[in-house]
Amino acid sequence: MDEDHPVTGPDRLIAGRYRLRHVLGRGSMGTVWAAHDEVLRRDVAVKEILRPEGTPDDEAEVLRERTLREARSAAALAHPNLVTLYDVVRADGDPYVVMELVPSSSLAEVVRQRGPLTDVQGAVVADAVAAALEAAHRAGITHRDVKPGNVLVADDGRVKLTDFGIARNVAEATLTSRGITLGTPAFIAPEVAAGGAVSFAADQWSLGATLFAAMTGQQPYEGANVLQTINQVVHGDVPSAAGCGALEAVVAGLMVKEPEGRIGLAEVRRLVRPLLPEPGTDVFPVTSDTRPVVEVVRPPLVKPPIAPDTPLASDPGPLPFVLADPPTRELTRRPGLTALVALSAVVLFAIGSVSGFALTRTVAGASLLPPPTPSTPSVPAITETPSLLPTTASAASANGEQGAEFTIEVGPDWTSFLEQRANDGLVPSTVVHLVAPNGWYEVTVQRFPDYYDRNTVKDYLQHVRSRWAKGQYFGEAFEPTDDLPPGGREAARQYSYRTVERATDLARGTVPPGPDLRRSRYSRILPRGNDLWVVEVVVPTEQEEAGRSRLFDTIAPTFRVTD
């Protein structure tokens, strides 16, 4: 790899040969440029990996290694239906991935602009993507994020699968801790969404879901929010493929809940072969006819039954909840709680994505709940303590160190997510989120490894306050700690506070803003050895009394570090 020191902006020369021309796209992880290779005199695409502001050096190094792993995975593949990787170079120590430039639109854009695909178009896409995945699987690589946005329809009619940014060679050690699965909610395989092993069969499901969307104009799963979508993927019935035209048998054969029951990629290609056009046919002409958007009959939303009078297991993590104006009453608290001054901060909690949704995953900028709208459903009341089951999870960082396993009791149908946080000013942490099926109630378990080399509980509290803007953090109150278990270099703490997320920020201009999100948060700060653990239960403020008594008081005491 060559070293170069470019100037900023367009027209940069990378590694002495790749001239950046203009931006093709931007994301949270980097920028893709149209560029020109001045040695071979051909146009290329250059993926510039950006270091997020405030990222510690060790986290930046993990990002670089992930980029190189992506490059190694893609470099092992050579197929006409895959975007070709040409080179990887370094500039100022950061990696740049040089790829084939394909003038194209994504399949998602094609469907959005022209409507659902015809049977012939669908067959061409199915054959091309299945062939691309066959090549990847032969090389031992799962794509992990097959979706319409990652299928390119080139201007000359070629179909290519792209963005192996979260692909992983099954023979290569993972850089992410146990439980992390990456993908996009409506297209991710049920076993992966549930935290199970990722196999080649997961790509087969995602291909089926992609074809479903392409042939009907609608996503296979939709929920009021991301978490409800995941719940439907895991627990809901598979939507009928009857609206997929001649590809009904293909989609139905791929979208089978049990991985071993899905048809193979070779079978997909065999089934669509009779529909393929003669070579040289322009299958995607600009004026081509398309089918109308198909009315999809969806199974009813799944609401898992909750047994009464059973203690609830503790869930990690704070979740945003919709509320109106900031509440004026004090937080419900036990005797002895003392109200403190409300302080300000900027909210950093969000679901991050690399090329899709980070599912048990990396968080980077969007609420877990849907943008509030005037039609946002009312928050369900907590009328009884949910049934709980012990749950074992790991809060290991990307380095996979020891001492990160814990148990906590939560509902049997709660969904888990993993998030890696950079924590400007503190050591990086891992957060395990446990979320109720309705998406309104959440438990988080956050672990700061080797915290006491540099920080104290006081630093953590200040960090929490600093995450919220003025007027969005208030009602802070601490409790006596006599009943909290010892075990660390400082005394444990227990406290509560309220937060508000503004509807205008949540909507991000995509929908008319509705009410603000108000949430009440109950936290236990638990020093353990050299680590700091935080168990937090988050509930809508309108349900804070029941949330405190039926969720936090029941779940938090069940938390145990197991190794």
C-alpha positions in Angstrom: 0.0 0.0 0.0 1.2 3.5 -0.9 1.4 6.5 1.4 0.2 9.9 0.1 -0.6 13.2 1.7 -3.5 14.7 -0.2 -5.1 18.1 0.1 -8.7 18.2 1.1 -11.7 18.5 -1.3 -12.2 17.3 -4.9 -9.3 17.0 -7.4 -7.2 15.3 -4.7 -4.7 12.8 -6.0 -4.7 9.6 -3.9 -1.6 7.3 -3.9 -0.2 9.3 -6.8 -2.7 7.9 -9.3 -6.4 8.2 -8.3 -7.8 11.7 -9.0 -11.0 12.4 -7.1 -13.6 14.1 -9.2 -17.0 14.4 -7.4 -19.0 12.8 -4.6 -21.3 9.9 -5.6 -22.7 9.4 -2.1 -22.1 9.9 1.6 -22.9 7.8 4.6 -22.1 7.7 8.3 -19.0 5.7 7.7 -17.5 7.5 4.6 -17.8 9.0 1.2 -17.8 7.4 -2.2 -16.1 9.4 -5.0 -16.1 9.2 -8.7 -12.4 9.2 -9.6 -10.0 8.7 -12.5 -7.1 6.3 -12.5 -4.3 8.3 -14.1 -2.1 5.3 -14.5 -4.5 3.0 -16.3 -6.6 5.9 -17.6 -10.0 4.5 -16.5 -12.8 5.8 -14.3 -13.1 4.2 -10.9 -15.1 4.6 -7.7 -13.1 5.4 -4.5 -14.5 4.7 -1.1 -13.1 7.1 1.5 -13.5 5.7 5.0 -14.1 8.6 7.4 -13.0 8.6 11.0 -16.0 9.7 13.1 -15.2 12.9 15.0 -14.0 12.1 18.5 -13.2 8.5 17.8 -10.4 7.3 20.0 -7.3 5.9 18.3 -8.0 2.3 19.2 -11.6 2.6 17.8 -10.2 4.2 14.6 -7.8 1.3 14.2 -10.7 -1.2 14.5 -12.5 0.8 11.7 -9.4 0.6 9.5 -9.1 -3.1 10.1 -12.7 -3.6 9.2 -12.2 -1.7 6.0 -9.2 -3.9 5.1 -11.3 -7.0 5.9 -14.0 -5.7 3.6 -11.4 -5.3 0.9 -9.9 -8.7 1.4 -13.4 -10.2 1.2 -14.2 -8.4 -2.0 -10.8 -9.0 -3.5 -11.5 -12.8 -3.3 -14.5 -12.4 -5.6 -14.5 -12.2 -9.3 -17.8 -12.4 -11.0 -19.7 -10.4 -13.7 -22.6 -9.8 -11.3 -20.3 -8.4 -8.5 -18.8 -5.0 -8.3 -15.0 -5.5 -8.8 -12.5 -4.3 -6.3 -9.3 -3.0 -7.9 -7.0 -1.7 -5.1 -6.7 -0.5 -1.5 -4.4 2.4 -0.7 -3.6 4.5 2.3 -3.6 8.3 2.5 -2.6 10.0 5.7 -2.8 6.5 7.3 -6.5 6.1 6.3 -7.6 3.4 3.9 -9.2 4.1 0.5 -10.9 1.3 -1.4 -10.8 1.6 -5.2 -13.6 -0.2 -7.0 -15.3 -0.6 -10.4 -17.4 2.5 -11.3 -20.8 1.3 -12.5 -23.1 4.1 -13.9 -26.3 2.8 -12.5 -29.4 3.1 -10.3 -30.1 1.0 -7.3 -33.0 -1.5 -7.5 -34.7 0.5 -4.8 -34.5 3.6 -7.0 -35.8 1.7 -10.0 -38.8 0.4 -8.2 -39.5 3.8 -6.5 -39.3 5.7 -9.9 -40.9 3.1 -12.2 -42.9 0.8 -10.0 -42.7 -2.9 -9.4 -40.7 -5.1 -11.8 -42.2 -7.1 -14.6 -41.8 -10.9 -14.5 -38.9 -10.7 -17.0 -37.1 -8.0 -15.1 -37.6 -9.9 -11.8 -36.2 -13.0 -13.4 -33.1 -11.1 -14.6 -32.5 -9.6 -11.1 -33.1 -13.0 -9.4 -30.7 -14.8 -11.7 -28.0 -12.1 -11.4 -28.1 -11.8 -7.6 -28.3 -15.5 -7.1 -25.2 -16.0 -9.3 -23.4 -13.3 -7.4 -24.2 -14.9 -4.1 -23.1 -18.3 -5.4 -19.7 -16.9 -6.1 -19.5 -15.2 -2.7 -20.5 -18.4 -0.9 -18.0 -20.5 -2.8 -15.4 -18.1 -1.4 -16.7 -18.6 2.1 -18.3 -15.1 2.3 -21.8 -14.2 3.4 -23.0 -10.8 2.2 -25.3 -10.1 5.3 -27.1 -7.2 3.8 -28.8 -8.2 0.5 -31.5 -5.6 -0.1 -32.8 -3.5 -3.1 -30.4 -0.6 -2.2 -27.4 -2.9 -2.6 -28.5 -4.3 -6.1 -27.3 -2.0 -8.9 -29.1 -1.9 -12.3 -26.5 -0.5 -14.6 -27.3 1.9 -17.5 -26.4 -0.9 -19.9 -28.8 -3.3 -18.2 -26.2 -5.3 -16.2 -27.3 -6.2 -12.6 -24.6 -6.2 -9.9 -24.6 -6.9 -6.2 -22.6 -4.4 -4.3 -21.6 -3.2 -0.8 -19.9 -6.1 1.0 -19.1 -3.6 3.7 -20.5 -5.9 6.4 -19.7 -9.1 4.6 -17.6 -11.6 6.7 -15.5 -14.5 5.6 -16.7 -17.4 7.8 -13.1 -18.5 8.2 -11.9 -15.1 9.5 -12.1 -14.0 13.1 -14.8 -11.4 13.7 -14.0 -7.9 14.8 -17.3 -7.5 16.5 -18.3 -9.0 19.8 -20.7 -11.9 20.1 -24.3 -11.2 19.3 -23.6 -8.4 16.8 -25.5 -9.0 13.6 -25.7 -6.5 10.8 -28.4 -6.0 8.2 -31.5 -4.0 7.3 -34.6 -4.8 9.4 -37.2 -5.6 6.7 -34.7 -7.8 4.8 -32.8 -9.6 7.5 -33.3 -13.3 8.1 -35.4 -14.3 11.2 -32.6 -16.4 12.7 -30.2 -13.5 12.4 -32.7 -10.9 13.8 -33.1 -13.3 16.8 -29.4 -13.3 17.5 -28.7 -16.7 16.0 -25.8 -17.8 13.8 -25.3 -16.2 10.4 -25.1 -18.7 7.6 -25.3 -18.6 3.8 -29.0 -19.3 4.2 -29.4 -15.8 5.6 -28.5 -14.4 2.2 -31.1 -16.6 0.6 -33.8 -15.2 2.8 -32.7 -11.7 2.1 -32.7 -12.4 -1.6 -36.3 -13.6 -1.3 -37.2 -10.4 0.7 -35.5 -8.3 -1.9 -37.4 -9.9 -4.8 -40.7 -9.5 -2.8 -40.1 -5.8 -2.6 -39.1 -5.5 -6.2 -42.1 -7.4 -7.5 -44.7 -5.8 -5.2 -43.4 -2.4 -4.6 -43.7 -2.9 -0.8 -41.4 -4.2 1.9 -42.1 -7.7 3.2 -42.3 -6.4 6.8 -43.4 -3.1 8.1 -43.9 -1.9 11.7 -44.7 1.3 13.5 -41.0 1.4 14.3 -37.8 -0.5 13.7 -38.2 -2.7 16.8 -41.7 -3.7 15.8 -40.4 -4.6 12.3 -37.8 -6.8 13.9 -40.4 -8.4 16.1 -42.5 -9.2 13.0 -39.5 -10.7 11.2 -38.8 -13.0 14.2 -42.3 -13.8 15.4 -44.7 -12.9 12.6 -45.9 -15.1 9.8 -44.2 -14.8 6.4 -46.2 -12.6 4.1 -47.8 -14.2 1.1 -45.8 -14.2 -2.1 -49.0 -14.3 -4.3 -48.4 -10.7 -5.5 -44.9 -11.6 -6.9 -46.3 -12.7 -10.3 -44.2 -15.5 -12.0 -41.7 -15.3 -9.2 -44.2 -16.4 -6.5 -42.6 -19.9 -6.2 -39.1 -18.4 -6.0 -39.9 -15.9 -3.3 -42.0 -18.4 -1.3 -39.2 -20.9 -1.5 -36.6 -18.4 -0.2 -38.7 -16.8 2.5 -39.0 -19.8 4.7 -38.5 -19.3 8.5 -36.3 -22.4 9.0 -33.0 -21.9 7.2 -32.7 -25.5 6.1 -36.0 -25.3 4.4 -35.0 -22.5 1.9 -34.4 -23.4 -1.7 -30.8 -23.2 -2.9 -29.4 -20.5 -5.2 -29.0 -23.0 -8.0 -32.7 -23.8 -7.7 -33.5 -20.1 -7.9 -31.7 -19.9 -11.2 -33.3 -23.0 -12.5 -36.8 -21.7 -11.7 -36.3 -18.3 -13.4 -34.4 -19.6 -16.5 -37.6 -20.0 -18.6 -38.4 -16.3 -18.0 -35.0 -14.9 -19.0 -34.9 -12.9 -22.3 -32.7 -13.4 -25.2 -29.1 -12.1 -24.8 -28.8 -8.4 -25.7 -32.4 -7.6 -24.8 -32.8 -4.2 -23.1 -34.8 -5.3 -20.1 -34.8 -2.0 -18.3 -35.5 0.6 -21.0 -36.4 4.1 -19.7 -39.9 3.8 -21.1 -40.5 0.2 -20.1 -43.9 -0.8 -18.8 -44.1 -1.9 -15.1 -46.7 -3.6 -13.0 -48.8 -1.6 -10.5 -47.9 -1.6 -6.9 -49.4 -4.8 -5.4 -51.8 -4.8 -2.5 -50.0 -7.0 0.1 -52.1 -8.8 2.7 -50.0 -8.8 5.8 -50.4 -11.0 8.8 -51.7 -9.3 11.9 -49.1 -7.7 14.2 -47.7 -10.2 16.7 -48.4 -9.4 20.4 -46.8 -12.2 22.4 -48.9 -13.1 25.5 -47.6 -12.0 28.8 -48.2 -14.3 31.8 -49.4 -12.4 34.9 -47.7 -12.2 38.2 -44.3 -13.3 37.0 -41.2 -11.2 37.8 -39.6 -9.4 34.8 -36.0 -9.9 33.8 -33.8 -6.9 33.7 -33.2 -5.4 30.2 -30.3 -3.2 29.1 -30.6 0.3 27.7 -32.5 3.5 27.4 -35.1 3.8 24.6 -36.7 7.0 23.3 -40.4 7.5 23.9 -42.9 10.0 22.4 -44.1 12.7 24.7 -45.5 16.2 24.5 -44.2 19.2 26.5 -41.7 18.5 29.3 -43.5 17.2 32.3 -43.9 19.4 35.3 -44.4 16.9 38.1 -41.5 15.3 39.9 -40.3 11.8 39.1 -42.1 9.1 41.2 -39.5 8.0 43.7 -39.1 6.2 47.0 -38.7 8.2 50.2 -35.3 9.6 50.5 -34.9 10.6 46.8 -33.4 14.1 46.5 -34.0 16.2 43.5 -30.9 17.7 41.9 -30.3 20.3 39.3 -31.3 19.5 35.7 -28.4 19.8 33.3 -28.0 19.9 29.6 -26.6 17.6 26.9 -26.8 16.3 23.3 -28.5 13.0 22.7 -26.1 10.6 20.9 -28.2 7.5 21.3 -29.3 6.1 17.9 -29.1 3.0 15.7 -26.0 3.2 13.5 -25.5 1.5 10.3 -22.7 0.7 8.0 -24.5 -0.4 4.9 -27.6 -1.2 6.7 -29.2 -1.4 10.1 -26.9 -2.4 12.9 -29.0 -4.9 14.7 -27.4 -5.8 18.2 -25.2 -3.3 16.7 -23.3 -0.1 16.3 -25.4 3.0 17.1 -24.9 6.3 15.3 -27.7 8.8 15.1 -31.4 7.8 14.9 -34.1 7.1 17.4 -35.1 3.5 18.0 -38.7 4.6 17.9 -40.5 5.9 14.8 -40.6 9.6 14.1 -43.7 10.8 16.1 -46.7 11.8 14.0 -50.2 12.9 14.9 -51.3 9.3 14.4 -48.7 7.8 16.8 -50.5 5.1 18.9 -51.0 5.7 22.6 -48.5 4.1 24.9 -49.8 0.7 26.2 -50.4 0.7 29.9 -48.2 -1.6 32.2 -51.0 -3.3 34.0 -49.0 -6.2 35.4 -45.5 -7.5 35.8 -44.5 -9.4 32.7 -43.3 -12.9 32.8 -39.5 -13.0 33.0 -36.8 -15.5 32.0 -33.0 -15.3 32.8 -31.1 -14.0 29.8 -27.3 -14.4 29.3 -25.5 -11.9 27.1 -22.1 -10.5 26.5 -21.1 -6.9 26.7 -17.6 -7.5 25.3 -16.1 -4.7 23.2 -14.8 -5.2 19.7 -11.6 -6.6 21.2 -13.6 -9.4 22.8 -12.0 -9.2 26.2 -13.0 -11.5 29.1 -15.3 -10.5 32.0 -18.1 -9.3 29.9 -20.8 -11.9 30.3 -23.9 -11.2 32.5 -27.3 -12.5 33.2 -30.5 -10.5 33.7 -34.2 -11.4 33.6 -36.4 -10.1 30.8 -39.5 -11.1 28.9 -39.1 -14.2 26.7 -40.0 -12.3 23.5 -37.8 -9.2 24.2 -35.3 -8.4 21.4 -31.7 -7.8 22.1 -29.4 -5.3 20.3 -25.7 -4.5 20.8 -24.2 -1.1 20.5 -20.6 0.1 20.6 -20.2 3.7 21.9 -17.2 5.9 21.6 -18.2 8.1 24.6 -16.3 11.4 24.0 -14.4 12.1 27.2 -14.9 8.6 28.7 -13.6 5.1 27.8 -15.5 3.3 25.0 -18.4 1.2 26.2 -20.6 -1.7 25.0 -24.4 -1.4 25.5 -26.8 -4.3 25.3 -30.3 -3.2 24.6 -33.3 -5.4 25.6 -36.5 -4.2 24.1 -40.1 -5.2 24.6 -42.0 -6.5 21.5 -44.1 -3.3 21.4 -41.0 -1.2 21.3 -42.0 1.1 24.2 -40.1 -0.4 27.1 -36.4 -1.0 27.2 -33.6 -2.3 29.5 -30.0 -1.5 28.8 -26.9 -2.9 30.3 -23.8 -0.8 29.6 -20.2 -1.9 30.4 -17.2 0.4 30.5 -14.1 -1.9 30.5 -11.1 -0.8 32.5 -13.1 2.3 33.5 -11.2 3.0 36.7 -7.9 3.5 35.0 -9.1 7.0 34.1 -12.6 7.7 35.4 -15.0 7.8 38.4 -18.8 7.6 38.8 -18.9 11.4 38.9 -17.4 11.4 35.4 -20.1 9.0 34.2 -22.9 11.2 35.6 -21.5 14.3 34.0 -21.2 12.4 30.7 -24.9 11.4 30.8 -25.9 15.1 31.5 -23.8 16.3 28.6 -25.5 14.1 26.1 -28.7 16.2 26.2 -29.4 19.7 25.1 -30.8 22.4 27.4 -34.3 21.6 28.4 -34.1 18.0 27.4 -32.6 16.6 30.7 -34.3 17.2 34.0 -35.8 15.8 37.2 -32.6 14.1 38.3 -32.9 12.4 41.7 -30.6 10.0 43.7 -31.6 7.3 46.2 -30.0 5.7 49.2 -27.6 2.9 48.3 -27.7 0.7 51.4 -29.4 -2.1 49.5 -27.1 -2.1 46.5 -24.5 -4.8 46.2 -20.9 -3.8 46.7 -18.0 -5.1 44.6 -16.1 -2.3 43.1 -13.7 0.6 43.7 -16.6 3.0 44.5 -20.0 2.7 46.0 -22.9 1.8 43.7 -25.4 4.5 42.9 -29.1 4.5 42.0 -30.9 7.5 40.4 -33.5 8.5 38.0 -34.0 11.3 35.5 -36.3 12.4 32.6 -35.5 13.2 29.0 -37.3 14.8 26.1 -36.5 14.4 22.4 -37.9 17.1 20.1 -40.3 15.9 17.4 -38.7 18.2 14.9 -35.4 16.4 15.4 -37.0 13.0 15.3 -38.9 13.6 12.1 -35.8 14.8 10.3 -38.0 16.4 7.6 -39.5 13.1 6.5 -42.9 13.3 8.1 -44.9 16.1 9.8 -43.7 16.4 13.4 -45.9 15.1 16.1 -45.5 15.1 19.8 -42.1 15.1 21.5 -40.7 11.9 23.0 -40.6 11.9 26.8 -39.0 9.2 28.7 -38.3 8.4 32.3 -35.1 6.5 33.1 -34.2 4.5 36.2 -30.5 3.6 36.6 -28.2 1.5 38.7 -24.5 2.4 38.5 -22.5 -0.7 39.6 -18.7 -0.6 39.9 -17.4 -4.2 39.4 -13.6 -4.7 39.8 -12.0 -2.3 37.3 -15.1 -2.1 35.2 -18.2 0.1 35.5 -21.6 -1.4 34.7 -24.9 0.6 34.3 -28.3 -1.1 34.3 -31.1 1.3 33.1 -34.8 0.8 32.5 -36.5 3.3 30.2 -40.2 3.8 30.0 -42.6 6.5 28.6 -43.0 9.2 31.2 -46.8 8.7 31.2 -46.1 5.1 32.4 -43.3 6.0 34.8 -45.0 4.9 38.1 -45.9 1.4 36.7 -42.5 1.3 34.9 -40.7 1.9 38.1 -42.6 -0.7 40.2 -43.3 -3.4 37.6 -40.1 -3.2 35.5 -37.2 -1.5 37.2 -37.7 -2.7 40.7 -38.2 -6.2 39.4 -35.6 -6.4 36.7 -32.6 -4.4 38.0 -32.0 -6.7 41.0 -31.7 -9.7 38.8 -28.5 -8.4 37.1 -25.4 -10.5 37.7 -21.9 -10.4 36.1 -21.1 -14.0 35.4 -17.4 -14.1 34.5 
